[in-house]
Amino acid sequence: MEIKREALVNQISDPSAIWDLIIIGGGATGLGVAVDAASRGFKTLLLEQSDFAKGTSSRSTKLVHGGVRYLAQGNIGLVVEALRERGILLRNAPHLVRNESFIIPNYSWLNAVFYSVGLSVYDLLAGKRSFGRSRLISNHELIQRIPNIQQKGLKAGVLYHDGQFDDARLAVSLALTAIEQGATLLNYFRVTSLSKQGDKINGLAVTDMETSISYNLKAKTVINATGVFVDEILVMDAPEAGPMVRPSQGVHLVFDKSFLGSHDALMIPKTKDGRVLFAIPWHDRTLIGTTDTPLDAHQMEPKALEEEIQFILDTSAVYLTKIPTRKDVLSVFAGLRPLAAPQGESQKTKEISRSHKLMLSPSGLVTITGGKWTTYRKMAEDTVNLAIQSGGLPKRPCKTKTLYLHGFRESVDWKDSFFVYGSDAISVKALTRENPAWKEALDPRLPYIRAEIIWAVRNEMARRIEDVLARRTRALFLDARAAMAMAPVVAHLMAGELNKDERWEKEQLLSFNSIAKNYILNG
Ligand SMILES: Cc1cc2nc3c(=O)[nH]c(=O)nc-3n(C[C@H](O)[C@H](O)[C@H](O)COP(=O)(O)OP(=O)(O)OC[C@H]3O[C@@H](n4cnc5c(N)ncnc54)[C@H](O)[C@@H]3O)c2cc1C
């Protein structure tokens, strides 16, 4: 399905139209709400100020998980909910979620027993949606599976299963699902104010970031799904509103796959300062993270702090025998968790609840934040149920538990880099018949070909180089230098599709390079 921006913009050009729901924010949360609302038959509009998943939703650890850490914290309810959602997501998007085996290396017998028992409980809580049973494994098996593991003092391993996914690709799949269900979605549309009739919100003003044209739109309900930006929308509603979220930064480093050297993921449940660290095979690379650093301010492009980078390198050196160094880093990226603003100063971010927060303001504004990628569907269900109440919409049941997401395909060849397109893979490849030059690879370090750029523009609403290199493909996250090398060709291909001139290409390149250089570690 080709998607034309002009046609989407046309859909909001009638100022007298009343939307059932307008969703602000096109990350996991907002996209999930759009799918839920549209599939219940509501007239739904989603507005994203940048690109879909440009915020936190493309910067996660890429796990679809119950959260072993929350189990250790005794937060059973959260774990059960996430395990249920993990199973639902695997069933509805098997082309994007894969069953991954994780290994915890134990350097004391006490820990081996502790994690073995804990993960049996994890299995039990998953019930019929289990991804496979956990088990204690011998040193011999562990070393065979992860030859690069630090063997000194190693006693035994615990193997368990969880889900692994590509976050930005799932966001694209959700966006396309929402459109198929009848929703209107626009990226590069920034909401600038809310409008009211009396005390109640009845719409908003939004600006097209490409043309600077503004629109006043009417809605029965407005949903604030803006992640770490929720407070900005809350202030538009009530200038005296106190902060609801406090950002906590998480950083990941990406290395060549040989550093982990395994198909299994490594899980370190307690680093020396009590955090969890993962080393995960992801798109033929090793992804290592994350950190948890409270910040006072948020921004669109958060930057990794030196101490966070050092923490990941130092901790990796404790557990891996092929020790990754700064010069081995292919990409570094940071994301911001929208955690509930702490009430007492003593609360550490890693102890703040990760469950989602849903709030109805006296004006009727519905705000949803927190939670996890894994639970986006349940968050959306709860949000639309509240929106029905707040907007006086007809009661209709949620349909997303059994709704297959765009690209659904059961048999997946994980070795074929086109797997992320699911059932669209055939059409992406078919583009090379339209123009055989599009078969050409963009850079020898990454699997992407030119046809994927054309596909992203025509079918996946990509507007800028960064959309294509950071989120439709994951080039920037997998190898930032390779992404920068690809950028001029990408700009040229996009300009051809979007009917843009050389000036546009130059402006795009400057803008992309200024972002991409932050994904490279110097020194
Ligand atoms: C480091 C890290 C690792 C994580 N790992 C995992 C994991 O492995 N598994 C898991 O399940 N979860 C994980 N999470 C959590 C998960 O990523 C988040 O819960 C989820 O991405 C939040 O999505 P969101 O839509 O609420 O926010 P965002 O993705 O930030 O989306 C909010 C959107 O709102 C837009 N917006 C803001 N203001 C406006 C405006 N005025 N007009 C229009 N649009 C606006 C922004 O541009 C942004 O795109 C992780 C989070 C972090 C930070």
Ligand as a Chemical Component Dictionary entry (heavy atoms), coordinates in Angstrom:
data_LIG
# 
_chem_comp.id                   LIG 
_chem_comp.type                 NON-POLYMER 
_chem_comp.pdbx_formal_charge   0 
_chem_comp.three_letter_code    LIG 
# 
loop_
_chem_comp_atom.comp_id 
_chem_comp_atom.atom_id 
_chem_comp_atom.alt_atom_id 
_chem_comp_atom.type_symbol 
_chem_comp_atom.charge 
_chem_comp_atom.model_Cartn_x 
_chem_comp_atom.model_Cartn_y 
_chem_comp_atom.model_Cartn_z 
_chem_comp_atom.pdbx_ordinal 
LIG C1  C1  C 0 17.118 2.555  27.723 1  
LIG C2  C2  C 0 15.760 1.953  27.632 2  
LIG C3  C3  C 0 15.605 0.596  27.428 3  
LIG C4  C4  C 0 14.338 0.048  27.341 4  
LIG N1  N1  N 0 14.227 -1.276 27.070 5  
LIG C5  C5  C 0 13.009 -1.837 26.973 6  
LIG C6  C6  C 0 12.899 -3.198 26.624 7  
LIG O1  O1  O 0 13.888 -3.879 26.348 8  
LIG N2  N2  N 0 11.660 -3.718 26.560 9  
LIG C7  C7  C 0 10.539 -2.997 26.826 10 
LIG O2  O2  O 0 9.453  -3.559 26.795 11 
LIG N3  N3  N 0 10.610 -1.685 27.115 12 
LIG C8  C8  C 0 11.821 -1.080 27.182 13 
LIG N4  N4  N 0 11.925 0.245  27.453 14 
LIG C9  C9  C 0 10.715 1.031  27.630 15 
LIG C10 C10 C 0 10.097 1.459  26.291 16 
LIG O3  O3  O 0 11.081 1.775  25.360 17 
LIG C11 C11 C 0 9.188  2.659  26.541 18 
LIG O4  O4  O 0 8.245  2.321  27.530 19 
LIG C12 C12 C 0 8.423  3.096  25.310 20 
LIG O5  O5  O 0 9.259  3.198  24.185 21 
LIG C13 C13 C 0 7.787  4.450  25.580 22 
LIG O6  O6  O 0 7.058  4.835  24.439 23 
LIG P1  P1  P 0 6.241  6.178  24.429 24 
LIG O7  O7  O 0 5.414  6.152  23.199 25 
LIG O8  O8  O 0 5.515  6.369  25.702 26 
LIG O9  O9  O 0 7.335  7.344  24.349 27 
LIG P2  P2  P 0 8.171  7.840  23.087 28 
LIG O10 O10 O 0 8.648  6.738  22.267 29 
LIG O11 O11 O 0 9.195  8.793  23.590 30 
LIG O12 O12 O 0 7.101  8.626  22.210 31 
LIG C14 C14 C 0 6.587  9.894  22.557 32 
LIG C15 C15 C 0 6.449  10.680 21.273 33 
LIG O13 O13 O 0 5.714  11.878 21.516 34 
LIG C16 C16 C 0 6.166  12.829 20.572 35 
LIG N5  N5  N 0 5.751  14.176 20.992 36 
LIG C17 C17 C 0 6.162  14.849 22.087 37 
LIG N6  N6  N 0 5.600  16.082 22.124 38 
LIG C18 C18 C 0 4.810  16.179 21.015 39 
LIG C19 C19 C 0 3.986  17.228 20.492 40 
LIG N7  N7  N 0 3.868  18.412 21.108 41 
LIG N8  N8  N 0 3.314  16.992 19.321 42 
LIG C20 C20 C 0 3.435  15.798 18.675 43 
LIG N9  N9  N 0 4.230  14.789 19.138 44 
LIG C21 C21 C 0 4.898  14.970 20.302 45 
LIG C22 C22 C 0 7.677  12.625 20.599 46 
LIG O14 O14 O 0 8.289  13.164 19.463 47 
LIG C23 C23 C 0 7.802  11.119 20.701 48 
LIG O15 O15 O 0 8.001  10.500 19.455 49 
LIG C24 C24 C 0 13.190 0.851  27.512 50 
LIG C25 C25 C 0 13.339 2.221  27.711 51 
LIG C26 C26 C 0 14.612 2.778  27.752 52 
LIG C27 C27 C 0 14.774 4.242  27.921 53 
# 
loop_
_chem_comp_bond.comp_id 
_chem_comp_bond.atom_id_1 
_chem_comp_bond.atom_id_2 
_chem_comp_bond.value_order 
_chem_comp_bond.pdbx_ordinal 
LIG C1  C2  SING 1  
LIG C2  C3  SING 2  
LIG C2  C26 DOUB 3  
LIG C3  C4  DOUB 4  
LIG C4  N1  SING 5  
LIG C4  C24 SING 6  
LIG N1  C5  DOUB 7  
LIG C5  C6  SING 8  
LIG C5  C8  SING 9  
LIG C6  O1  DOUB 10 
LIG C6  N2  SING 11 
LIG N2  C7  SING 12 
LIG C7  O2  DOUB 13 
LIG C7  N3  SING 14 
LIG N3  C8  DOUB 15 
LIG C8  N4  SING 16 
LIG N4  C9  SING 17 
LIG N4  C24 SING 18 
LIG C9  C10 SING 19 
LIG C10 O3  SING 20 
LIG C10 C11 SING 21 
LIG C11 O4  SING 22 
LIG C11 C12 SING 23 
LIG C12 O5  SING 24 
LIG C12 C13 SING 25 
LIG C13 O6  SING 26 
LIG O6  P1  SING 27 
LIG P1  O7  DOUB 28 
LIG P1  O8  SING 29 
LIG P1  O9  SING 30 
LIG O9  P2  SING 31 
LIG P2  O10 DOUB 32 
LIG P2  O11 SING 33 
LIG P2  O12 SING 34 
LIG O12 C14 SING 35 
LIG C14 C15 SING 36 
LIG C15 O13 SING 37 
LIG C15 C23 SING 38 
LIG O13 C16 SING 39 
LIG C16 N5  SING 40 
LIG C16 C22 SING 41 
LIG N5  C17 SING 42 
LIG N5  C21 SING 43 
LIG C17 N6  DOUB 44 
LIG N6  C18 SING 45 
LIG C18 C19 SING 46 
LIG C18 C21 DOUB 47 
LIG C19 N7  SING 48 
LIG C19 N8  DOUB 49 
LIG N8  C20 SING 50 
LIG C20 N9  DOUB 51 
LIG N9  C21 SING 52 
LIG C22 O14 SING 53 
LIG C22 C23 SING 54 
LIG C23 O15 SING 55 
LIG C24 C25 DOUB 56 
LIG C25 C26 SING 57 
LIG C26 C27 SING 58 
# 
